Amino acid sequence: MQCAFLQKYFQSNSESISNGICIILALVSVKLYTSFDFNCPCLPQYNKLYSLGVMIVPPIILFFLGVLVNRHTGVMMDEWMRPIGERSKNPAVVKYLFSAMIQRALLAPMVWILVTLLDGKIFICAFSISSVGLKLHGPNCLWFLSSGMPNNTGLDLIRIMAKVPCKEDSIFRNSSFRKAVSRYIRCYSQAVGWSILLLLILLGALGRLIKPCFDDHATFLQTRYWSNYLDVEQKLFDETCVLHARDFARKCVVQFFEDMREDTILRLPHPPSIRCYREEEEDEEEERLHGITKQEQVDQLLNKWYYAKPELDVTRIAYRPRACVTWEDQDGKTLYSDV
Amino acid sequence: MDKFRMMFQFLQSNQESFMNGICGIMALASAQMYSAFEFSCPCIPEYNYAYGIGLLIIPPIWFFMLGFVLNNNVSMLAEEWRRPTGKRSKDPTILRYMFCSITQRSLIAPAVWVTVTLMDGKSFLCAFSINLDIERFGNSSLIKGMSEMEKMKLLAKIPCKDLFEHLEIRVAASRYIKCISQACGWMVLLMMTFTAFMIRAIRPCFSQAAFLKTKYWSHYIDIERKMFDETCKEHAKSFAKVCIHQYFENVSGEMRSFHRHRSADDSDDEEDRRSDEDKLLGIRAQDDMNKVLWNWHTCKPPLALRKDQSNGEDNNGLKKEVNGGPNGFVKGHTHDMEKKEWAVYYSKV
């Protein structure tokens, strides 16, 4: 039961946790937008700059965050940058990991951009001035003039239009002009937002449908398997390092204590008939050390793990001969062997 | 193997996610503190700047130091830095790695405070309202004929709603400064994220092997410290048990044999005492224990384990005497006794 659960943890972990983090980041981006106090400067020179900034900088930040929190980034970089050693490199795996990482990282920025477009505040802030040029010389200028544009404040037109996004300004207090302009620009903004969303969904659907025609599905299965394998391998390596460090530490500490003793008792490993439970545990611990008992050995092991990763062939360990103790008499005949 | 998987998960998750949890809690605490804090600009020309910028800088420094205080690894770093070299050489890259990881975690709460303060805009408004060019926000009839001092006094009152009567100018000015403050906030956030991205994503291009090494050994130091504490506790427990047993026996006058017989039908009592004796690991006197604890700091052992079945590779230089008898037992505990080595052979009869 535990075994099955842990197996599932290791297999499905990389993909579904990445997806979960992706979605959490998208929700964070929505929450960030709603809690951000959008503050249009309402000055002719700064409106467009501010709006462009708020539309572009947070998506870049969210993209970097998406790349950072994704576990596959580390796996991909390791696989890309490692020396070849005994294991050949498969560029298809790197490409697969890269595209998966980029797709996941792009979700939160797209959510931000769509939310800003559907809300409309940014478009109103950016384009309230340019709507002057559009509308006062077009066929609808009469409609705008009749809405009661304020013209008694002494400010020129550009300045008036720049103040449209700001609700509290007193020059618009009794006219519905501001509401009309806002509604008009918001309508444009929402249209753009929905079209982008529709385009993205269409692209996604098309990609899903057409991909099997172009890609070799068998190769795809292989690359997906090996990219998952790399992730699991890295996790298992870290896990083995942790367990090894623990056993190393325990033995080091016990050895340190025993060095202070006056007498030492040498114990050869007991034959199985006399072995008791506690010594079985110690033998298991010896086994977990895998013969690595010195600092230089550990350093060498970690160095080799990077510079010359082993080939993907575990036949040797599956058919490894077991060590046994033999006692021989003076003629060389075996008296007793622990097999 | 499943047992070890669970243990690994517990070990790994305990260390890292505990520290990450503390990190996250501090970040939330910093955001909450900002919203609970009542910002009140003094609205006096000489103090505005100090108040505004002080509120932007001093709480982050406080959060940074709090991060160091709450992090358990700081004492580990200090210990590793200050210990005498002894038999184990010191590796400066490990110290640097530990310091970097502690610093990175401590920087998150201050970053959250700075970002939230800049996005809110009140501190910039308080600090920079004096430097505004008021003509651009409304009619300049307001400041006509004012001296420099009076102009500054008027501008300093902008952040305070109840002190500055001209609503439109105040609203326009505060909007302008808030816009600049938010732009600064986004830039700071972008720079921090970009730096973190460069460190995390580009680092594998350089020195990945050395990084694996330092990560392993810094983790090892932490585990070793915990193991040492655990072993000391077990030892103290066994020490206390045996000491009390011996005391009672001394008082009652009965003598119990402490020689070991490896017979199959031991009573539970003797087995417990035997395992306690084993747990003592040969340390039976206060002086010996003090020596153990003193040497642990001044002269840490080298990182080279001996195999249990040593074929003469024993590097302690003990006098060797081989006894072919069926039992081996531990001698007394005075300091000037010669150390003896016993080899135990078992014969299958």
Interface residues (C-beta under 8 A of the other chain):
Chain A: Q2 C3 L6 F36 D37 N39 C40 P41 C42 L43 Y46 Y50 G53 V54 V57 P58 I60 I61 F64 L65 V67 L68 T73 G74 M77 D78 M81 R82 C166 E168 D169 S170 D238 E239 C241 V242 L243 A245 R246 F248 A249 R250 K251 C252 V253 V254 Q255 F256 F257 E258 D259 M260 R261 E262 D263 T264 I265 L266 R267 L268 P269 H270 P271 S273 I274 R278 E286 L289 T293 K294 Q295 V298 D299 L302 N303 W305 Y306 Y307 Y336
Chain B: D2 F4 R5 M6 M7 F8 L11 Q12 M119 D120 G121 R136 L167 E168 V171 A172 R175 Y176 K178 C179 Q182 A183 W186 M187 L189 L190 T193 F194 A196 F197 R200 A201 P204 C205 Q208 A209 L212 K213 Y216 W217 H219 Y220 I223 E224 K226 M227 F228 T231 H235 R262 S275 L281 G282 I283 D288 K291 V292 N295 W296 P301 P302 L303 A304 L305 R306 K307 D308 Q309 S310 N316 L318 G328 V330 K331 H333 H335 M337 K339 K340 E341 W342 A343 V344 Y345 Y346 K348
